[in-house]
Amino acid sequence: MVVEGFEPVRDAFVRNFQVLGDRGAAVAVYRDGRKVVDLWGGTKDANGTEPWAEDTAQIVRSATKGVAAAVPLLLQQRGLLDLDAPVGSYWPEFKAGGKERTRVRDLLAHRAGVPALDRGLTVAEAADGVSGPRAVAAQQAFWEPGTEHGYHAQTFSWLLSELVLRATGRSLGGVWAEEIAEPLGIDFWIGLPQTEAHRVGRVAPVDPPEGAGTLRTRPRRNVSEAYADPDSLTRRAFAAIDPLPDENDPAYRAAELPASAGIGTARALARFYAATIGVVEDGARIFTPATTALAAREFSAGPDRVLVVNTRFGPGYMLHGPSSPLLSPASFGHPGRGGSLAFADPEAGIGFGYVTNAHAKSVTADPRAQALIRALRSAL
């Protein structure tokens, strides 16, 4: 479905399959609380033949972070969490390793100083709900918390989950499901229920097609070197779970890992972000105007100790910038490494979601997602 005037988004979506190597994907857009784009195509599995269905869901990697960030902001909105309070006031064990002054806002904005661990956790440890929080609490900070920022690619899961647990006595995935997903009627899970597993496609890494090289963002030399160096903070941050998990493993998909393992539909992501900035079709809304403004507020900007480029973050959300181009400077959201992207733009009234099962090597600016954003911008 495409509302008149938004045909450029449909055309770009089709071209992603024809030129940019998409195998199975979906995109959805809300404007001023009303759905204006809802498209899907290709196959449910990246290397399969079964068609992508209307309700097919996919793992979205780090796009989960933007979804999960709504939980602490909702708690803050209700007076249950203070962003200026020390993390240790909720979680006393976290005060070890030079992290005594870490504030909640530092944790949300990748300023907590613990993007990596001295020893990577196994997949079982990462998912058990105990080993991860224990490891980040004991970890010596890599910099004085609050003074610099660096993307907490995997450790964000345990930082955020334990903070919510200590503040509420409930798991983050549970709060998300009961307070946001179910009232909004959206299909997105942080911890996939077994009853929904049949809807989820299999993901696979893909190489860009021949002839698409000019459309890709070429990494700078220092970025490439950081990813290649096993001792760099970059590599260590992404290897906080070691070996890398099998994202098609049912056990991994069932784990509550709000940094990387959320699963849902493009429709769900677009509706979610639309509800963070206004009222959606049936009258639902997540944030007050003050919380919407907070979500888009810059907490971190400049050189990123992990991603080795300049990045901008709000409280859990990546903000518009050269390394993460969204719709406009007003946008807030989060990409998922390999392709997925979801965001809100309060000035344009946009909620956007794109998911794919073909994971490319992109980190923050996948050419397929960027093509869709350019098309959306031309339609506004």
C-alpha positions in Angstrom: 0.0 0.0 0.0 1.3 3.4 -1.0 -0.7 6.6 -0.5 -0.7 9.0 -3.4 2.4 11.1 -3.4 4.6 8.5 -1.8 5.3 6.5 -5.0 9.0 7.4 -4.9 9.4 5.2 -1.8 7.8 2.3 -3.7 10.1 2.9 -6.7 13.2 3.0 -4.4 12.1 -0.2 -2.6 11.8 -2.0 -5.9 15.2 -0.8 -7.1 16.8 -2.1 -3.9 15.9 -5.6 -5.1 16.9 -4.9 -8.7 20.2 -3.1 -8.1 21.3 -3.2 -4.4 20.9 -6.8 -3.6 17.9 -7.0 -1.3 16.5 -10.6 -1.0 13.7 -10.1 1.4 12.6 -6.8 3.0 9.8 -4.5 4.1 9.4 -0.8 4.6 6.7 1.2 6.3 6.1 4.9 6.8 3.6 6.8 9.0 3.0 10.5 8.6 1.1 12.5 11.2 -0.1 9.3 12.8 -1.4 7.7 9.6 0.2 4.9 7.7 1.1 6.0 4.2 3.6 3.3 3.0 3.4 -0.5 3.7 5.5 -2.6 1.4 7.2 -6.0 1.5 8.8 -8.3 -1.1 11.3 -11.0 -1.8 11.7 -14.2 0.3 11.2 -14.8 3.9 14.6 -16.4 4.2 17.6 -14.6 2.7 18.6 -17.8 0.9 15.2 -19.4 0.6 12.2 -19.5 -1.8 9.2 -19.0 0.5 7.7 -15.6 -0.2 7.9 -12.8 2.4 4.4 -12.6 3.9 2.5 -9.6 5.2 3.4 -10.6 8.8 7.0 -11.8 8.3 9.3 -10.5 11.0 13.1 -10.2 11.1 15.9 -9.6 13.6 17.0 -6.0 13.3 20.3 -6.0 15.2 21.1 -2.6 16.7 17.9 -1.0 15.5 16.7 -2.7 18.7 18.5 -0.1 20.7 16.2 2.7 19.7 13.1 0.5 20.6 14.6 -0.5 23.9 15.5 3.1 24.8 11.8 3.9 25.0 11.6 1.9 28.2 13.9 4.0 30.4 12.4 7.2 28.9 8.9 6.0 29.7 10.1 5.3 33.3 11.6 8.8 33.4 8.3 10.2 32.2 6.5 8.4 35.0 9.0 9.6 37.6 10.4 6.1 38.2 13.9 6.8 36.8 16.1 9.9 37.2 18.5 10.5 34.2 20.7 12.6 36.4 21.0 10.1 39.2 24.1 7.9 39.5 23.7 4.4 38.0 25.0 3.1 41.3 22.0 4.5 43.2 19.9 1.9 41.4 22.6 -0.7 40.9 25.2 -0.6 43.7 27.6 -3.2 42.2 28.1 -0.9 39.2 30.2 1.5 41.3 33.3 -0.6 40.8 36.1 0.0 38.4 36.1 3.8 38.3 32.4 4.0 37.4 31.1 5.6 40.7 30.1 8.8 39.1 28.4 7.3 36.0 25.0 8.8 35.6 22.0 7.2 34.0 22.2 9.7 31.1 25.8 8.6 30.5 24.7 5.0 30.3 22.0 5.8 27.7 24.3 8.0 25.6 27.3 5.6 25.3 29.3 7.5 27.8 29.5 4.9 30.5 33.1 3.8 29.6 32.5 0.1 29.3 31.9 -0.7 25.6 34.0 -3.8 25.8 34.8 -6.6 28.4 38.2 -8.0 29.4 36.7 -11.4 28.5 34.0 -11.9 25.9 30.9 -13.8 27.1 29.7 -16.9 25.5 26.3 -16.8 23.8 24.8 -18.7 26.8 26.4 -16.3 29.3 25.2 -13.3 27.2 21.6 -14.6 27.4 21.4 -15.8 30.9 20.5 -12.5 32.4 23.1 -12.7 35.1 26.6 -13.0 33.6 26.4 -9.9 31.4 25.3 -7.5 34.2 27.9 -9.0 36.5 30.6 -8.5 33.9 29.9 -4.9 33.1 29.5 -4.0 36.8 33.0 -5.4 37.5 34.6 -4.0 34.4 37.2 -1.3 34.7 36.1 1.7 32.7 38.1 2.4 29.6 37.7 6.2 30.1 36.3 8.4 32.9 32.5 8.0 32.4 30.8 11.1 31.2 33.9 12.6 29.6 33.9 10.8 26.2 31.6 8.5 24.2 32.1 5.3 22.4 29.4 3.0 20.9 28.5 0.2 23.4 27.6 -2.2 20.7 26.9 -5.3 22.9 27.3 -4.2 26.5 24.4 -1.8 26.0 22.2 -5.0 26.4 23.3 -5.7 30.0 23.6 -2.1 31.0 20.1 -1.2 30.0 18.5 -4.5 31.1 20.0 -4.4 34.6 19.2 -0.7 35.1 15.5 -1.3 34.3 15.4 -4.4 36.4 16.9 -2.6 39.4 14.5 0.4 39.0 11.3 -1.6 38.5 11.9 -5.3 39.5 10.8 -6.2 35.9 12.7 -7.3 32.8 13.1 -4.7 30.1 11.5 -7.1 27.6 8.6 -7.5 29.9 8.1 -3.8 30.4 8.4 -3.3 26.6 5.8 -5.9 25.8 3.2 -4.9 28.5 3.6 -1.2 28.5 4.3 -0.4 24.9 4.0 -3.2 22.3 0.7 -4.6 23.5 -1.1 -1.3 24.0 0.1 -0.2 20.5 -0.7 -3.5 18.9 2.7 -3.9 17.3 4.7 -7.0 16.4 8.1 -6.4 18.0 9.7 -8.5 20.6 12.8 -8.1 22.8 12.9 -11.8 23.6 10.9 -13.7 20.9 8.0 -15.9 22.2 8.0 -19.4 20.9 4.5 -18.8 19.6 5.8 -16.3 17.1 8.9 -18.1 16.0 7.3 -19.4 12.8 6.9 -15.9 11.4 10.6 -15.0 11.5 12.8 -15.4 8.5 16.4 -16.5 8.4 19.1 -13.9 7.9 22.3 -14.2 6.0 25.4 -12.1 5.1 25.5 -10.8 1.5 28.0 -9.1 -0.6 27.0 -5.9 -2.6 26.1 -6.7 -6.2 28.5 -5.9 -9.0 28.0 -2.4 -10.2 26.8 -1.1 -6.9 30.2 0.0 -5.7 29.7 3.7 -6.4 26.6 3.6 -4.2 28.3 2.2 -1.2 29.9 4.3 1.6 33.6 3.4 1.5 35.1 3.2 5.0 38.0 5.5 5.9 41.3 3.9 6.3 41.4 4.4 10.1 38.0 2.8 10.4 39.0 -0.2 8.4 42.2 -0.5 10.5 40.2 -0.4 13.7 37.9 -3.2 12.6 40.9 -5.3 11.4 42.9 -4.9 14.7 41.9 -7.6 17.2 43.2 -5.5 20.0 41.3 -2.3 19.1 38.5 -1.1 21.2 36.3 -1.3 18.1 36.9 -5.0 17.6 36.6 -5.7 21.3 33.3 -3.9 21.6 31.7 -5.9 18.8 33.3 -9.1 20.3 31.8 -8.7 23.8 29.9 -11.9 22.8 32.5 -14.4 21.6 32.1 -16.2 19.4 29.6 -14.2 17.4 26.1 -15.5 17.9 24.1 -17.4 15.3 21.3 -15.0 14.8 19.1 -17.8 13.4 19.4 -19.8 16.6 16.0 -20.0 18.4 17.8 -19.7 21.8 19.5 -16.4 20.7 16.2 -15.0 19.3 14.4 -15.8 22.6 17.0 -14.0 24.7 16.3 -10.5 26.0 19.2 -8.6 24.5 18.1 -5.0 23.8 21.3 -4.1 22.1 21.1 -6.5 19.2 18.4 -9.2 19.2 15.0 -7.4 18.8 12.7 -9.0 16.2 9.8 -7.3 14.4 8.2 -6.0 11.3 8.8 -2.7 9.5 5.2 -1.9 10.1 5.8 -2.2 13.9 8.9 0.0 13.8 7.2 2.7 11.9 4.1 2.7 14.1 6.3 2.7 17.2 8.3 5.7 16.2 5.1 7.5 15.0 3.7 7.0 18.5 6.8 8.6 20.1 6.1 11.9 18.4 2.3 12.1 18.3 -1.0 10.2 18.2 -1.3 7.3 15.8 -4.5 6.3 14.1 -6.4 4.7 17.0 -5.4 7.4 19.5 -2.3 5.7 21.1 0.8 7.7 22.1 3.9 6.7 24.0 5.7 9.9 24.9 4.6 13.3 26.2 5.9 16.3 24.1 8.5 16.8 26.8 9.8 13.3 26.4 9.8 13.5 22.6 12.0 16.6 22.9 14.2 14.7 25.3 14.6 11.7 22.9 16.0 14.1 20.3 18.3 16.0 22.6 22.0 15.6 21.9 23.9 14.0 24.8 27.0 12.9 22.9 28.7 14.3 19.8 32.1 14.2 18.1 34.8 11.4 17.8 33.4 8.0 18.8 36.0 5.9 20.6 34.5 2.7 19.1 33.1 3.5 15.7 36.1 5.8 14.9 34.0 8.4 13.2 32.0 11.4 14.5 28.7 10.2 15.9 25.8 11.9 17.8 23.6 10.3 20.4 20.7 11.2 22.5 19.4 9.1 25.4 19.6 5.8 23.6 18.9 7.2 20.1 21.4 7.8 17.3 20.8 11.3 15.9 21.2 12.7 12.4 24.8 13.2 11.3 27.4 12.5 8.6 27.9 8.9 9.8 24.2 8.2 10.4 22.2 10.3 7.9 18.5 10.2 8.8 15.7 12.3 7.3 16.7 15.7 8.9 18.5 17.1 11.8 15.3 16.7 13.9 15.3 12.9 13.5 16.1 10.3 16.2 16.2 6.6 15.8 18.7 3.8 15.2 20.2 1.7 12.4 21.0 -2.0 12.6 24.4 -3.1 11.4 23.8 -4.7 8.0 20.8 -2.8 6.8 17.8 -2.3 9.1 16.8 1.3 10.1 14.0 2.9 12.1 13.5 6.5 13.2 11.1 9.3 13.9 11.2 12.9 12.6 9.0 15.1 14.7 9.2 18.1 12.4 8.0 16.1 9.4 5.6 13.9 11.5 7.4 10.8 10.2 7.7 7.3 11.7 9.9 5.0 9.5 10.9 1.4 9.5 12.9 -0.8 7.2 13.9 -4.4 7.8 15.9 -6.8 5.7 17.2 -10.4 5.9 20.2 -9.7 3.6 22.8 -8.3 6.0 25.5 -6.3 4.2 28.7 -5.0 5.7 27.4 -1.6 6.4 27.3 -0.3 10.0 25.3 3.0 10.1 24.6 4.0 6.5 23.4 1.1 4.4 22.8 2.2 0.8 19.4 0.5 0.6 18.1 2.4 3.7 19.6 5.6 2.4 17.9 5.2 -1.0 14.6 4.9 0.8 15.2 8.0 2.9 16.1 10.0 -0.2 12.9 8.8 -1.8 10.9 9.7 1.2 12.4 13.1 1.4 11.5 13.8 -2.2 7.9 12.8 -1.5 7.4 15.3 1.4 
